[in-house]
Amino acid sequence: MDICVTKKLNATTQLTIKFDGERDLKEALLKATPFIQLHGVCGLCGKDNVELRARQTPDGQYIYIEQVCLDCGAQQTFGEYKAPKGAFYLKKWQKFVPKQHGEKL
Ligand SMILES: [Zn+2]
């Protein structure tokens, strides 16, 4: 079972992700769900100037995937389930607080 999710994130970015290595349809849908839920709109200010990005901590231990609003700086982070690997869920939009937990932008 293949599931393809194509999302237009903003004026310059479109994302297509294929889920084809999953055990079954449930697992494929679980992995596809957070991407299906991306609406390209900031959850705080409602503007559509958002960007999807990934960054990692300087020690390379953690990788964060998040949507960032380029207008108000709000962020929506992807949480990761322990299993199956590569399954995410969307956390709530949050006002950006610089230097949280020593993270760098
Ligand atoms: Zn915003």
Boltz pocket constraint, residues with backbone or C-beta under 6 A from the ligand:
constraints:
  - pocket:
      binder: B
      contacts: [[A, 42], [A, 43], [A, 44], [A, 45], [A, 46], [A, 47], [A, 69], [A, 70], [A, 71], [A, 72], [A, 73], [A, 74]]
      max_distance: 6.0
